[in-house]
């Protein structure tokens, strides 16, 4: 799964990477760099759709702010958004919550990388005979080995809050979900001296990352055939990623800052592998 990630790139950088045609240049409305993105937060997403109220109805590549945690258009309330942060690549085309967005509202969610936790046992918990083993979770940060942006395949949807008038600024919610796939079992592009040798040894799932060669087809509203779309969700080549241990401070969503990405020599509290 993908339940926490880092996104520190500003709109100018993202516009250059993804060839954005339209984004809000007002610095007062830009999202601040976030090294601990959690469900229900606002995030940047790249998508293609006609501009609102424009005479020209051609799709325009835009950088938009969406809320992480998809709310289906037919939902009675947004209460389940925090549980809809991920969609499985294997079933996204058939699940009621994701089927329509998969066909018509696809996006790319840019990230520096994402976090995943490994559960281990601290040796200090084994010192007293008969004492119950207490599991400890060590976070790892997973990113592109070359430092480039991680383009996570995503879906977006619009939800109307019927308790508010149409012209109310909060009447419409724009939400998104990250598509996940089976984690790579092959060797990492950069492997730590102490720790996991593959992404699968950290967690069996991972965000589905789209290479630049698939961006146009994935974002295009003209791509509608289910099998063609499913073909775009093939995992990228192995050996492109790196993973390293980071401070358990990231486990608290209130902590935020570039220090969360500082590489540790090994797991903080236990030998987990």
PEUR-V735908 format. One record per residue. N is the residue number from 1. D_LAST is the distance of its C-alpha to the last C-alpha in Angstrom with 1 decimal. Layout:
n | d_last
N | D_LAST
N | D_LAST
This chain:
n | d_last
1 | 20.3
2 | 21.4
3 | 22.3
4 | 22.3
5 | 23.1
6 | 24.8
7 | 28.4
8 | 30.2
9 | 32.6
10 | 36.2
11 | 38.7
12 | 40.3
13 | 37.1
14 | 36.3
15 | 40.0
16 | 39.8
17 | 36.6
18 | 37.7
19 | 41.5
20 | 42.4
21 | 46.1
22 | 46.3
23 | 44.5
24 | 45.7
25 | 46.4
26 | 47.1
27 | 44.6
28 | 45.3
29 | 43.8
30 | 40.7
31 | 37.3
32 | 35.7
33 | 32.4
34 | 29.6
35 | 26.0
36 | 25.2
37 | 27.0
38 | 26.9
39 | 28.7
40 | 32.6
41 | 32.7
42 | 35.0
43 | 33.4
44 | 34.9
45 | 35.3
46 | 37.2
47 | 39.7
48 | 43.0
49 | 46.0
50 | 49.7
51 | 50.4
52 | 51.8
53 | 55.6
54 | 55.8
55 | 58.6
56 | 56.5
57 | 54.1
58 | 52.0
59 | 48.2
60 | 47.1
61 | 43.6
62 | 42.8
63 | 40.2
64 | 40.2
65 | 38.7
66 | 37.2
67 | 35.7
68 | 32.1
69 | 32.3
70 | 34.8
71 | 37.9
72 | 39.8
73 | 43.4
74 | 44.6
75 | 42.5
76 | 44.8
77 | 42.6
78 | 39.5
79 | 37.8
80 | 35.0
81 | 34.1
82 | 30.8
83 | 29.6
84 | 30.8
85 | 28.5
86 | 27.0
87 | 28.7
88 | 27.2
89 | 28.4
90 | 29.0
91 | 31.5
92 | 32.7
93 | 36.0
94 | 37.0
95 | 35.7
96 | 38.8
97 | 37.1
98 | 36.0
99 | 38.5
100 | 41.2
101 | 39.2
102 | 37.4
103 | 40.9
104 | 42.5
105 | 40.3
106 | 37.2
107 | 35.7
108 | 33.1
109 | 31.0
110 | 30.1
111 | 27.0
112 | 25.3
113 | 21.9
114 | 20.2
115 | 17.5
116 | 14.8
117 | 12.8
118 | 9.5
119 | 10.0
120 | 8.2
121 | 10.3
122 | 11.8
123 | 12.7
124 | 16.2
125 | 16.7
126 | 16.5
127 | 19.3
128 | 22.1
129 | 22.7
130 | 23.1
131 | 21.8
132 | 20.1
133 | 16.4
134 | 16.4
135 | 13.8
136 | 12.9
137 | 12.4
138 | 11.1
139 | 13.3
140 | 12.9
141 | 16.2
142 | 16.8
143 | 20.1
144 | 22.2
145 | 21.4
146 | 25.1
147 | 25.5
148 | 27.9
149 | 28.4
150 | 26.2
151 | 28.9
152 | 27.6
153 | 30.0
154 | 31.7
155 | 34.7
156 | 37.2
157 | 39.9
158 | 42.9
159 | 43.7
160 | 47.1
161 | 47.4
162 | 50.7
163 | 51.3
164 | 52.1
165 | 55.0
166 | 54.4
167 | 55.0
168 | 52.6
169 | 49.8
170 | 47.2
171 | 48.8
172 | 46.4
173 | 42.6
174 | 40.7
175 | 37.1
176 | 34.2
177 | 31.0
178 | 28.1
179 | 27.7
180 | 24.2
181 | 23.1
182 | 20.3
183 | 17.3
184 | 17.2
185 | 15.3
186 | 16.4
187 | 15.1
188 | 15.4
189 | 18.6
190 | 16.9
191 | 13.3
192 | 11.8
193 | 11.6
194 | 8.2
195 | 6.1
196 | 6.8
197 | 9.4
198 | 11.5
199 | 12.9
200 | 12.6
201 | 8.8
202 | 9.6
203 | 12.9
204 | 15.3
205 | 18.2
206 | 19.2
207 | 22.6
208 | 25.0
209 | 25.9
210 | 29.5
211 | 30.4
212 | 33.8
213 | 35.6
214 | 35.1
215 | 36.0
216 | 39.8
217 | 39.7
218 | 37.1
219 | 39.2
220 | 42.6
221 | 44.5
222 | 46.2
223 | 43.1
224 | 43.6
225 | 43.0
226 | 40.0
227 | 38.9
228 | 39.2
229 | 37.1
230 | 34.4
231 | 34.4
232 | 33.6
233 | 30.3
234 | 28.8
235 | 25.3
236 | 25.6
237 | 24.7
238 | 21.1
239 | 20.0
240 | 21.7
241 | 18.8
242 | 16.5
243 | 13.8
244 | 12.9
245 | 12.1
246 | 15.5
247 | 17.2
248 | 17.1
249 | 20.8
250 | 20.6
251 | 20.0
252 | 23.6
253 | 25.9
254 | 28.5
255 | 26.6
256 | 27.5
257 | 27.8
258 | 26.4
259 | 24.5
260 | 21.9
261 | 20.9
262 | 20.4
263 | 17.4
264 | 15.2
265 | 13.9
266 | 10.5
267 | 9.4
268 | 12.7
269 | 12.3
270 | 9.1
271 | 5.9
272 | 3.8
273 | 0.0
